[in-house]
Amino acid sequence: MGLQQSDALDVERRREDFPILQREFDGQQVVYLDNGATTQKPDAVVDAIADYYRTYNANVHRGIHQLSQEASIAYEEAHDTVAEFVGADGREEMVFTKNTTEAENLVAYAWGLNELGPGDEVVLTEMEHHASLVTWQQIAEKTGADVKYVPITDEGYLDMEAAADLITDDTEMVSVLHVSNTLGTVNPVADLADLAHDHDAYIFVDGAQAVPNRPVDVEAIDADFYAFSGHKMLGPTGIGGLYGRKELLEGMEPFQYGGDMIRKVTFEDVTWNDLPWKYEAGTPVIAQGIGLAAAVDYLEDVGMDAVRRHEERLAGYALDRFAEFDDLTVYGPTDPEDRGGLVAFNLDGVHAHDLASIMNDHAVAIRAGDHCTQPLHDVLGVAASARASFYLYNTTDEIDELLEAIDSARELFA
Ligand code: C6P
């Protein structure tokens, strides 16, 4: 790739914004490679949340006092910031949810439960996260619709020929992840959107592993819905974003009922609030929204192209290093440009959980398990895998430390 670290982003300077990266376990500095699960938070995000609680904490859309006005403005403007970040057309198209999972459930319940019926089909992929797979499976069961799965190729790509056969006039919804949290594969979501729209179906894109790592433009993809989680992109837990095409969000029923999502209520009837508040029932995720906007500001400052290049560089370096060892099986595409910054793998003869535990003894934090993709692991023929996932503050030296820790596991189990 011929890309030097300094061309992408100044990692050493950025690391100073994350004091947690200085943590030591038994004198060893932590190597945090579990960013696919959740990322660390820079001071700017922690400060923005603390500033809200310290200086203008109040409920939003309820008070006429100054604190409430300040909180309401900050919360509403957070929607604008996040909407712009993913190319949505303003706050009306950006609903704040608890996380990606809740965004999936919102659409499945508010749209799917009302629109799906016997004979209708929802098309997913074999690499789907449980957030989408379980949700659509259950909604299909409630409505009598069928679920179909686009298979993956041996190289870990979606089989697009099979996708073209599976998406038909019976398809009502295509729900696909943008970047796989297990294979790392970057899926051709714009092509899948075209396929869905050719058959008058909608497409829901799960961007949980994409928005943190690459520039995303929901309009360029032509997504109908697009979801992501704040905690995977430097933001706090407890917040996610759901982009929805305005006319779709306007036409759908609310997901939850209660305060703030209404305009006028009588004992007999109710009218709904404007977008996006119609989908944010009760006291919303105020501090989290403010924190997510601060995370977006931080990412904008770094530059999403730089983040993507850095992730590709780290993934490429990891793939090259892993290829040096015959006893390591790596899942997903071999070309780093086709994948996000994560590598799932297995070491011959060592269970992924044991491997992660030995990594922990070396202060290397990775994830082990099925990564909420049990059916995909069935396809891969393994019960579990270990996974190293990178972010903008990781270095190739840390990947070397990972490899050294794997070496000690090798020795231990030899
Ligand atoms: N994947 C991982 O370690 P929530 O939990 O709602 O913030 O995100 C769910 C989710 C949905 N889609 C994809 C592609 C994801 O990767 C995740 C979360 C974490 O891989 C936890 S299982």
Residues whose N, C-alpha, C, O or C-beta is under 5 A from the ligand:
A	BS01	C6P	G36 A37 N99 T100 T101 E102 H129 A131 L177 V179 N181 D206 A208 Q209 S229 H371 C372
